[in-house]
């Protein structure tokens, strides 16, 4: 049995995949992240509503 076709080295592990550091973000970053999340959720909600509308129209 020839197993030379398998990858030689394992996938590199990024240093950020380990235990997460407890880092308290500044208020500005926190609010910016929250507004971005809300924006993304609104966008997804609008898209889903559009898809459902089209599904009902067809």
CHARMM internal coordinates of N, CA and C (Angstrom, degrees):
IC EDIT
DIST 1 N 1 CA 1.4721
DIST 1 CA 1 C 1.5224
ANGL 1 N 1 CA 1 C 109.32
DIST 1 C 2 N 1.3076
ANGL 1 CA 1 C 2 N 115.62
DIHE 1 N 1 CA 1 C 2 N 124.75
DIST 2 N 2 CA 1.4636
ANGL 1 C 2 N 2 CA 119.79
DIHE 1 CA 1 C 2 N 2 CA -179.85
DIST 2 CA 2 C 1.5226
ANGL 2 N 2 CA 2 C 109.02
DIHE 1 C 2 N 2 CA 2 C -101.58
DIST 2 C 3 N 1.3346
ANGL 2 CA 2 C 3 N 117.22
DIHE 2 N 2 CA 2 C 3 N 118.37
DIST 3 N 3 CA 1.4658
ANGL 2 C 3 N 3 CA 120.91
DIHE 2 CA 2 C 3 N 3 CA -177.98
DIST 3 CA 3 C 1.5185
ANGL 3 N 3 CA 3 C 111.52
DIHE 2 C 3 N 3 CA 3 C -110.77
DIST 3 C 4 N 1.3319
ANGL 3 CA 3 C 4 N 116.99
DIHE 3 N 3 CA 3 C 4 N 28.27
DIST 4 N 4 CA 1.4685
ANGL 3 C 4 N 4 CA 119.11
DIHE 3 CA 3 C 4 N 4 CA -178.13
DIST 4 CA 4 C 1.5232
ANGL 4 N 4 CA 4 C 111.16
DIHE 3 C 4 N 4 CA 4 C -77.42
DIST 4 C 5 N 1.3491
ANGL 4 CA 4 C 5 N 117.30
DIHE 4 N 4 CA 4 C 5 N -7.74
DIST 5 N 5 CA 1.4646
ANGL 4 C 5 N 5 CA 118.96
DIHE 4 CA 4 C 5 N 5 CA -179.09
DIST 5 CA 5 C 1.5237
ANGL 5 N 5 CA 5 C 111.79
DIHE 4 C 5 N 5 CA 5 C -79.11
DIST 5 C 6 N 1.3339
ANGL 5 CA 5 C 6 N 117.01
DIHE 5 N 5 CA 5 C 6 N -11.89
DIST 6 N 6 CA 1.4622
ANGL 5 C 6 N 6 CA 119.10
DIHE 5 CA 5 C 6 N 6 CA -179.76
DIST 6 CA 6 C 1.5283
ANGL 6 N 6 CA 6 C 110.20
DIHE 5 C 6 N 6 CA 6 C -76.15
DIST 6 C 7 N 1.3327
ANGL 6 CA 6 C 7 N 117.76
DIHE 6 N 6 CA 6 C 7 N 151.27
DIST 7 N 7 CA 1.4736
ANGL 6 C 7 N 7 CA 120.30
DIHE 6 CA 6 C 7 N 7 CA 179.84
DIST 7 CA 7 C 1.5208
ANGL 7 N 7 CA 7 C 111.11
DIHE 6 C 7 N 7 CA 7 C -61.14
DIST 7 C 8 N 1.3292
ANGL 7 CA 7 C 8 N 115.72
DIHE 7 N 7 CA 7 C 8 N 141.18
DIST 8 N 8 CA 1.4641
ANGL 7 C 8 N 8 CA 120.18
DIHE 7 CA 7 C 8 N 8 CA -175.18
DIST 8 CA 8 C 1.5218
ANGL 8 N 8 CA 8 C 111.17
DIHE 7 C 8 N 8 CA 8 C -74.51
DIST 8 C 9 N 1.3471
ANGL 8 CA 8 C 9 N 116.93
DIHE 8 N 8 CA 8 C 9 N -48.18
DIST 9 N 9 CA 1.4615
ANGL 8 C 9 N 9 CA 118.84
DIHE 8 CA 8 C 9 N 9 CA -175.93
DIST 9 CA 9 C 1.5247
ANGL 9 N 9 CA 9 C 109.76
DIHE 8 C 9 N 9 CA 9 C -110.23
DIST 9 C 10 N 1.3253
ANGL 9 CA 9 C 10 N 117.27
DIHE 9 N 9 CA 9 C 10 N 146.41
DIST 10 N 10 CA 1.4744
ANGL 9 C 10 N 10 CA 119.92
DIHE 9 CA 9 C 10 N 10 CA 177.20
DIST 10 CA 10 C 1.5163
ANGL 10 N 10 CA 10 C 110.90
DIHE 9 C 10 N 10 CA 10 C -68.81
DIST 10 C 11 N 1.3110
ANGL 10 CA 10 C 11 N 115.69
DIHE 10 N 10 CA 10 C 11 N 163.52
DIST 11 N 11 CA 1.4655
ANGL 10 C 11 N 11 CA 120.08
DIHE 10 CA 10 C 11 N 11 CA -179.47
DIST 11 CA 11 C 1.5235
ANGL 11 N 11 CA 11 C 109.30
DIHE 10 C 11 N 11 CA 11 C -63.52
DIST 11 C 12 N 1.3237
ANGL 11 CA 11 C 12 N 117.03
DIHE 11 N 11 CA 11 C 12 N 136.61
DIST 12 N 12 CA 1.4739
ANGL 11 C 12 N 12 CA 119.56
DIHE 11 CA 11 C 12 N 12 CA -179.88
DIST 12 CA 12 C 1.5264
ANGL 12 N 12 CA 12 C 111.11
DIHE 11 C 12 N 12 CA 12 C -65.39
DIST 12 C 13 N 1.3140
ANGL 12 CA 12 C 13 N 115.63
DIHE 12 N 12 CA 12 C 13 N 138.48
DIST 13 N 13 CA 1.4643
ANGL 12 C 13 N 13 CA 120.44
DIHE 12 CA 12 C 13 N 13 CA -179.41
DIST 13 CA 13 C 1.5172
ANGL 13 N 13 CA 13 C 108.55
DIHE 12 C 13 N 13 CA 13 C -94.66
DIST 13 C 14 N 1.3150
ANGL 13 CA 13 C 14 N 116.38
DIHE 13 N 13 CA 13 C 14 N 123.08
DIST 14 N 14 CA 1.4622
ANGL 13 C 14 N 14 CA 119.49
DIHE 13 CA 13 C 14 N 14 CA 179.45
DIST 14 CA 14 C 1.5244
ANGL 14 N 14 CA 14 C 108.94
DIHE 13 C 14 N 14 CA 14 C -73.60
DIST 14 C 15 N 1.3179
ANGL 14 CA 14 C 15 N 117.37
DIHE 14 N 14 CA 14 C 15 N 146.28
DIST 15 N 15 CA 1.4762
ANGL 14 C 15 N 15 CA 119.31
DIHE 14 CA 14 C 15 N 15 CA -177.35
DIST 15 CA 15 C 1.5223
ANGL 15 N 15 CA 15 C 112.92
DIHE 14 C 15 N 15 CA 15 C -65.04
DIST 15 C 16 N 1.3389
ANGL 15 CA 15 C 16 N 117.81
DIHE 15 N 15 CA 15 C 16 N -18.81
DIST 16 N 16 CA 1.4630
ANGL 15 C 16 N 16 CA 119.95
DIHE 15 CA 15 C 16 N 16 CA -177.74
DIST 16 CA 16 C 1.5222
ANGL 16 N 16 CA 16 C 112.21
DIHE 15 C 16 N 16 CA 16 C -85.65
DIST 16 C 17 N 1.3449
ANGL 16 CA 16 C 17 N 117.52
DIHE 16 N 16 CA 16 C 17 N -3.72
DIST 17 N 17 CA 1.4564
ANGL 16 C 17 N 17 CA 118.87
DIHE 16 CA 16 C 17 N 17 CA -179.08
DIST 17 CA 17 C 1.5263
ANGL 17 N 17 CA 17 C 111.32
DIHE 16 C 17 N 17 CA 17 C -83.62
DIST 17 C 18 N 1.3353
ANGL 17 CA 17 C 18 N 116.61
DIHE 17 N 17 CA 17 C 18 N -6.48
DIST 18 N 18 CA 1.4539
ANGL 17 C 18 N 18 CA 120.56
DIHE 17 CA 17 C 18 N 18 CA 179.59
DIST 18 CA 18 C 1.5182
ANGL 18 N 18 CA 18 C 110.90
DIHE 17 C 18 N 18 CA 18 C -77.32
DIST 18 C 19 N 1.3291
ANGL 18 CA 18 C 19 N 117.31
DIHE 18 N 18 CA 18 C 19 N -164.69
DIST 19 N 19 CA 1.4726
ANGL 18 C 19 N 19 CA 120.09
DIHE 18 CA 18 C 19 N 19 CA 178.26
DIST 19 CA 19 C 1.5187
ANGL 19 N 19 CA 19 C 110.77
DIHE 18 C 19 N 19 CA 19 C -61.55
DIST 19 C 20 N 1.3102
ANGL 19 CA 19 C 20 N 115.47
DIHE 19 N 19 CA 19 C 20 N 135.48
DIST 20 N 20 CA 1.4700
ANGL 19 C 20 N 20 CA 119.23
DIHE 19 CA 19 C 20 N 20 CA -176.04
DIST 20 CA 20 C 1.5241
ANGL 20 N 20 CA 20 C 110.06
DIHE 19 C 20 N 20 CA 20 C -76.67
DIST 20 C 21 N 1.3206
ANGL 20 CA 20 C 21 N 114.86
DIHE 20 N 20 CA 20 C 21 N 138.90
DIST 21 N 21 CA 1.4689
ANGL 20 C 21 N 21 CA 118.68
DIHE 20 CA 20 C 21 N 21 CA 177.05
DIST 21 CA 21 C 1.5271
ANGL 21 N 21 CA 21 C 109.17
DIHE 20 C 21 N 21 CA 21 C -76.65
DIST 21 C 22 N 1.3195
ANGL 21 CA 21 C 22 N 115.18
DIHE 21 N 21 CA 21 C 22 N 143.55
DIST 22 N 22 CA 1.4738
ANGL 21 C 22 N 22 CA 118.80
DIHE 21 CA 21 C 22 N 22 CA 176.96
DIST 22 CA 22 C 1.5145
ANGL 22 N 22 CA 22 C 107.48
DIHE 21 C 22 N 22 CA 22 C -81.84
DIST 22 C 23 N 1.2972
ANGL 22 CA 22 C 23 N 115.67
DIHE 22 N 22 CA 22 C 23 N 100.80
DIST 23 N 23 CA 1.4646
ANGL 22 C 23 N 23 CA 120.48
DIHE 22 CA 22 C 23 N 23 CA -177.67
DIST 23 CA 23 C 1.5206
ANGL 23 N 23 CA 23 C 108.22
DIHE 22 C 23 N 23 CA 23 C -121.60
DIST 23 C 24 N 1.3124
ANGL 23 CA 23 C 24 N 116.27
DIHE 23 N 23 CA 23 C 24 N 119.76
DIST 24 N 24 CA 1.4652
ANGL 23 C 24 N 24 CA 119.83
DIHE 23 CA 23 C 24 N 24 CA -179.08
DIST 24 CA 24 C 1.5222
ANGL 24 N 24 CA 24 C 108.58
DIHE 23 C 24 N 24 CA 24 C -83.03
DIST 24 C 25 N 1.3266
ANGL 24 CA 24 C 25 N 118.25
DIHE 24 N 24 CA 24 C 25 N 117.51
DIST 25 N 25 CA 1.4657
ANGL 24 C 25 N 25 CA 120.75
DIHE 24 CA 24 C 25 N 25 CA -179.27
DIST 25 CA 25 C 1.5175
ANGL 25 N 25 CA 25 C 110.99
DIHE 24 C 25 N 25 CA 25 C -73.72
DIST 25 C 26 N 1.3155
ANGL 25 CA 25 C 26 N 115.31
DIHE 25 N 25 CA 25 C 26 N 153.94
DIST 26 N 26 CA 1.4637
ANGL 25 C 26 N 26 CA 119.21
DIHE 25 CA 25 C 26 N 26 CA 176.97
DIST 26 CA 26 C 1.5226
ANGL 26 N 26 CA 26 C 108.94
DIHE 25 C 26 N 26 CA 26 C -70.44
DIST 26 C 27 N 1.3257
ANGL 26 CA 26 C 27 N 116.45
DIHE 26 N 26 CA 26 C 27 N 160.60
DIST 27 N 27 CA 1.4624
ANGL 26 C 27 N 27 CA 120.48
DIHE 26 CA 26 C 27 N 27 CA -176.01
DIST 27 CA 27 C 1.5208
ANGL 27 N 27 CA 27 C 111.37
DIHE 26 C 27 N 27 CA 27 C -60.31
DIST 27 C 28 N 1.3363
ANGL 27 CA 27 C 28 N 116.94
DIHE 27 N 27 CA 27 C 28 N -40.55
DIST 28 N 28 CA 1.4676
ANGL 27 C 28 N 28 CA 119.52
DIHE 27 CA 27 C 28 N 28 CA -178.97
DIST 28 CA 28 C 1.5187
ANGL 28 N 28 CA 28 C 110.77
DIHE 27 C 28 N 28 CA 28 C -60.07
DIST 28 C 29 N 1.3298
ANGL 28 CA 28 C 29 N 115.98
DIHE 28 N 28 CA 28 C 29 N -47.40
DIST 29 N 29 CA 1.4649
ANGL 28 C 29 N 29 CA 119.29
DIHE 28 CA 28 C 29 N 29 CA 179.50
DIST 29 CA 29 C 1.5227
ANGL 29 N 29 CA 29 C 110.37
DIHE 28 C 29 N 29 CA 29 C -61.62
DIST 29 C 30 N 1.3237
ANGL 29 CA 29 C 30 N 115.72
DIHE 29 N 29 CA 29 C 30 N -41.98
DIST 30 N 30 CA 1.4664
ANGL 29 C 30 N 30 CA 120.16
DIHE 29 CA 29 C 30 N 30 CA -176.87
DIST 30 CA 30 C 1.5259
ANGL 30 N 30 CA 30 C 110.33
DIHE 29 C 30 N 30 CA 30 C -60.68
DIST 30 C 31 N 1.3342
ANGL 30 CA 30 C 31 N 116.08
DIHE 30 N 30 CA 30 C 31 N -47.73
DIST 31 N 31 CA 1.4677
ANGL 30 C 31 N 31 CA 118.70
DIHE 30 CA 30 C 31 N 31 CA -177.90
DIST 31 CA 31 C 1.5251
ANGL 31 N 31 CA 31 C 110.46
DIHE 30 C 31 N 31 CA 31 C -68.13
DIST 31 C 32 N 1.3264
ANGL 31 CA 31 C 32 N 116.80
DIHE 31 N 31 CA 31 C 32 N -37.76
DIST 32 N 32 CA 1.4638
ANGL 31 C 32 N 32 CA 119.27
DIHE 31 CA 31 C 32 N 32 CA 179.49
DIST 32 CA 32 C 1.5314
ANGL 32 N 32 CA 32 C 109.24
DIHE 31 C 32 N 32 CA 32 C -62.40
DIST 32 C 33 N 1.3337
ANGL 32 CA 32 C 33 N 116.37
DIHE 32 N 32 CA 32 C 33 N -43.45
DIST 33 N 33 CA 1.4618
ANGL 32 C 33 N 33 CA 119.78
DIHE 32 CA 32 C 33 N 33 CA -179.65
DIST 33 CA 33 C 1.5244
ANGL 33 N 33 CA 33 C 109.73
DIHE 32 C 33 N 33 CA 33 C -64.37
DIST 33 C 34 N 1.3427
ANGL 33 CA 33 C 34 N 116.73
DIHE 33 N 33 CA 33 C 34 N -42.13
DIST 34 N 34 CA 1.4619
ANGL 33 C 34 N 34 CA 119.56
DIHE 33 CA 33 C 34 N 34 CA -178.90
DIST 34 CA 34 C 1.5242
ANGL 34 N 34 CA 34 C 111.28
DIHE 33 C 34 N 34 CA 34 C -62.91
DIST 34 C 35 N 1.3379
ANGL 34 CA 34 C 35 N 117.07
DIHE 34 N 34 CA 34 C 35 N -44.35
DIST 35 N 35 CA 1.4673
ANGL 34 C 35 N 35 CA 119.02
DIHE 34 CA 34 C 35 N 35 CA -179.49
DIST 35 CA 35 C 1.5248
ANGL 35 N 35 CA 35 C 109.56
DIHE 34 C 35 N 35 CA 35 C -64.41
DIST 35 C 36 N 1.3300
ANGL 35 CA 35 C 36 N 117.08
DIHE 35 N 35 CA 35 C 36 N -37.81
DIST 36 N 36 CA 1.4669
ANGL 35 C 36 N 36 CA 119.56
DIHE 35 CA 35 C 36 N 36 CA 179.15
DIST 36 CA 36 C 1.5225
ANGL 36 N 36 CA 36 C 109.52
DIHE 35 C 36 N 36 CA 36 C -63.63
DIST 36 C 37 N 1.3514
ANGL 36 CA 36 C 37 N 116.99
DIHE 36 N 36 CA 36 C 37 N -44.34
DIST 37 N 37 CA 1.4670
ANGL 36 C 37 N 37 CA 120.30
DIHE 36 CA 36 C 37 N 37 CA 179.23
DIST 37 CA 37 C 1.5232
ANGL 37 N 37 CA 37 C 110.58
DIHE 36 C 37 N 37 CA 37 C -60.46
DIST 37 C 38 N 1.3405
ANGL 37 CA 37 C 38 N 116.80
DIHE 37 N 37 CA 37 C 38 N -44.38
DIST 38 N 38 CA 1.4670
ANGL 37 C 38 N 38 CA 119.90
DIHE 37 CA 37 C 38 N 38 CA -179.84
DIST 38 CA 38 C 1.5234
ANGL 38 N 38 CA 38 C 109.82
DIHE 37 C 38 N 38 CA 38 C -62.15
DIST 38 C 39 N 1.3394
ANGL 38 CA 38 C 39 N 115.87
DIHE 38 N 38 CA 38 C 39 N -41.34
DIST 39 N 39 CA 1.4684
ANGL 38 C 39 N 39 CA 119.71
DIHE 38 CA 38 C 39 N 39 CA 179.42
DIST 39 CA 39 C 1.5256
ANGL 39 N 39 CA 39 C 110.47
DIHE 38 C 39 N 39 CA 39 C -61.05
DIST 39 C 40 N 1.3319
ANGL 39 CA 39 C 40 N 116.22
DIHE 39 N 39 CA 39 C 40 N -44.81
DIST 40 N 40 CA 1.4722
ANGL 39 C 40 N 40 CA 119.65
DIHE 39 CA 39 C 40 N 40 CA -179.20
DIST 40 CA 40 C 1.5278
ANGL 40 N 40 CA 40 C 110.19
DIHE 39 C 40 N 40 CA 40 C -64.08
DIST 40 C 41 N 1.3395
ANGL 40 CA 40 C 41 N 116.53
DIHE 40 N 40 CA 40 C 41 N -43.47
DIST 41 N 41 CA 1.4682
ANGL 40 C 41 N 41 CA 119.26
DIHE 40 CA 40 C 41 N 41 CA -179.65
DIST 41 CA 41 C 1.5277
ANGL 41 N 41 CA 41 C 111.03
DIHE 40 C 41 N 41 CA 41 C -63.12
DIST 41 C 42 N 1.3366
ANGL 41 CA 41 C 42 N 116.81
DIHE 41 N 41 CA 41 C 42 N -40.40
DIST 42 N 42 CA 1.4672
ANGL 41 C 42 N 42 CA 119.95
DIHE 41 CA 41 C 42 N 42 CA 177.90
DIST 42 CA 42 C 1.5246
ANGL 42 N 42 CA 42 C 109.87
DIHE 41 C 42 N 42 CA 42 C -62.47
DIST 42 C 43 N 1.3314
ANGL 42 CA 42 C 43 N 115.72
DIHE 42 N 42 CA 42 C 43 N -42.58
DIST 43 N 43 CA 1.4641
ANGL 42 C 43 N 43 CA 119.85
DIHE 42 CA 42 C 43 N 43 CA -179.09
DIST 43 CA 43 C 1.5282
ANGL 43 N 43 CA 43 C 109.80
DIHE 42 C 43 N 43 CA 43 C -61.59
DIST 43 C 44 N 1.3406
ANGL 43 CA 43 C 44 N 116.48
DIHE 43 N 43 CA 43 C 44 N -45.52
DIST 44 N 44 CA 1.4683
ANGL 43 C 44 N 44 CA 120.14
DIHE 43 CA 43 C 44 N 44 CA -179.75
DIST 44 CA 44 C 1.5264
ANGL 44 N 44 CA 44 C 109.82
DIHE 43 C 44 N 44 CA 44 C -64.24
DIST 44 C 45 N 1.3455
ANGL 44 CA 44 C 45 N 116.69
DIHE 44 N 44 CA 44 C 45 N -40.20
DIST 45 N 45 CA 1.4619
ANGL 44 C 45 N 45 CA 119.95
DIHE 44 CA 44 C 45 N 45 CA 179.45
DIST 45 CA 45 C 1.5147
ANGL 45 N 45 CA 45 C 111.51
DIHE 44 C 45 N 45 CA 45 C -62.24
DIST 45 C 46 N 1.3402
ANGL 45 CA 45 C 46 N 116.51
DIHE 45 N 45 CA 45 C 46 N -44.29
DIST 46 N 46 CA 1.4630
ANGL 45 C 46 N 46 CA 119.81
DIHE 45 CA 45 C 46 N 46 CA 178.38
DIST 46 CA 46 C 1.5257
ANGL 46 N 46 CA 46 C 110.21
DIHE 45 C 46 N 46 CA 46 C -61.63
DIST 46 C 47 N 1.3269
ANGL 46 CA 46 C 47 N 116.27
DIHE 46 N 46 CA 46 C 47 N -43.13
DIST 47 N 47 CA 1.4680
ANGL 46 C 47 N 47 CA 120.11
DIHE 46 CA 46 C 47 N 47 CA -179.05
DIST 47 CA 47 C 1.5233
ANGL 47 N 47 CA 47 C 110.62
DIHE 46 C 47 N 47 CA 47 C -62.31
DIST 47 C 48 N 1.3468
ANGL 47 CA 47 C 48 N 116.43
DIHE 47 N 47 CA 47 C 48 N -43.87
DIST 48 N 48 CA 1.4602
ANGL 47 C 48 N 48 CA 119.47
DIHE 47 CA 47 C 48 N 48 CA -179.85
DIST 48 CA 48 C 1.5292
ANGL 48 N 48 CA 48 C 110.57
DIHE 47 C 48 N 48 CA 48 C -64.75
DIST 48 C 49 N 1.3357
ANGL 48 CA 48 C 49 N 117.56
DIHE 48 N 48 CA 48 C 49 N -40.13
DIST 49 N 49 CA 1.4644
ANGL 48 C 49 N 49 CA 120.34
DIHE 48 CA 48 C 49 N 49 CA 178.49
DIST 49 CA 49 C 1.5262
ANGL 49 N 49 CA 49 C 109.90
DIHE 48 C 49 N 49 CA 49 C -62.58
DIST 49 C 50 N 1.3251
ANGL 49 CA 49 C 50 N 116.15
DIHE 49 N 49 CA 49 C 50 N -40.68
DIST 50 N 50 CA 1.4646
ANGL 49 C 50 N 50 CA 119.94
DIHE 49 CA 49 C 50 N 50 CA 179.46
DIST 50 CA 50 C 1.5277
ANGL 50 N 50 CA 50 C 110.10
DIHE 49 C 50 N 50 CA 50 C -63.30
DIST 50 C 51 N 1.3324
ANGL 50 CA 50 C 51 N 116.35
DIHE 50 N 50 CA 50 C 51 N -44.06
DIST 51 N 51 CA 1.4683
ANGL 50 C 51 N 51 CA 120.04
DIHE 50 CA 50 C 51 N 51 CA -179.58
DIST 51 CA 51 C 1.5237
ANGL 51 N 51 CA 51 C 109.80
DIHE 50 C 51 N 51 CA 51 C -62.48
DIST 51 C 52 N 1.3336
ANGL 51 CA 51 C 52 N 117.27
DIHE 51 N 51 CA 51 C 52 N -42.88
DIST 52 N 52 CA 1.4698
ANGL 51 C 52 N 52 CA 120.28
DIHE 51 CA 51 C 52 N 52 CA -179.00
DIST 52 CA 52 C 1.5337
ANGL 52 N 52 CA 52 C 109.90
DIHE 51 C 52 N 52 CA 52 C -65.49
DIST 52 C 53 N 1.3315
ANGL 52 CA 52 C 53 N 116.49
DIHE 52 N 52 CA 52 C 53 N -41.01
DIST 53 N 53 CA 1.4707
ANGL 52 C 53 N 53 CA 119.42
DIHE 52 CA 52 C 53 N 53 CA 177.70
DIST 53 CA 53 C 1.5200
ANGL 53 N 53 CA 53 C 110.59
DIHE 52 C 53 N 53 CA 53 C -59.96
DIST 53 C 54 N 1.3194
ANGL 53 CA 53 C 54 N 116.59
DIHE 53 N 53 CA 53 C 54 N -46.01
DIST 54 N 54 CA 1.4707
ANGL 53 C 54 N 54 CA 119.88
DIHE 53 CA 53 C 54 N 54 CA -178.78
DIST 54 CA 54 C 1.5264
ANGL 54 N 54 CA 54 C 109.31
DIHE 53 C 54 N 54 CA 54 C -63.43
DIST 54 C 55 N 1.3374
ANGL 54 CA 54 C 55 N 116.66
DIHE 54 N 54 CA 54 C 55 N -40.06
DIST 55 N 55 CA 1.4646
ANGL 54 C 55 N 55 CA 119.75
DIHE 54 CA 54 C 55 N 55 CA -179.40
DIST 55 CA 55 C 1.5274
ANGL 55 N 55 CA 55 C 110.23
DIHE 54 C 55 N 55 CA 55 C -62.40
DIST 55 C 56 N 1.3347
ANGL 55 CA 55 C 56 N 117.35
DIHE 55 N 55 CA 55 C 56 N -38.76
DIST 56 N 56 CA 1.4672
ANGL 55 C 56 N 56 CA 119.66
DIHE 55 CA 55 C 56 N 56 CA 179.63
DIST 56 CA 56 C 1.5247
ANGL 56 N 56 CA 56 C 110.92
DIHE 55 C 56 N 56 CA 56 C -72.61
DIST 56 C 57 N 1.3324
ANGL 56 CA 56 C 57 N 116.66
DIHE 56 N 56 CA 56 C 57 N -31.68
DIST 57 N 57 CA 1.4625
ANGL 56 C 57 N 57 CA 118.94
DIHE 56 CA 56 C 57 N 57 CA -178.11
DIST 57 CA 57 C 1.5270
ANGL 57 N 57 CA 57 C 111.13
DIHE 56 C 57 N 57 CA 57 C -73.27
DIST 57 C 58 N 1.3256
ANGL 57 CA 57 C 58 N 116.91
DIHE 57 N 57 CA 57 C 58 N -32.45
DIST 58 N 58 CA 1.4732
ANGL 57 C 58 N 58 CA 118.56
DIHE 57 CA 57 C 58 N 58 CA -176.41
DIST 58 CA 58 C 1.5244
ANGL 58 N 58 CA 58 C 111.17
DIHE 57 C 58 N 58 CA 58 C -73.61
END
COOR INIT
IC SEED 1 N 1 CA 1 C
IC BUILD
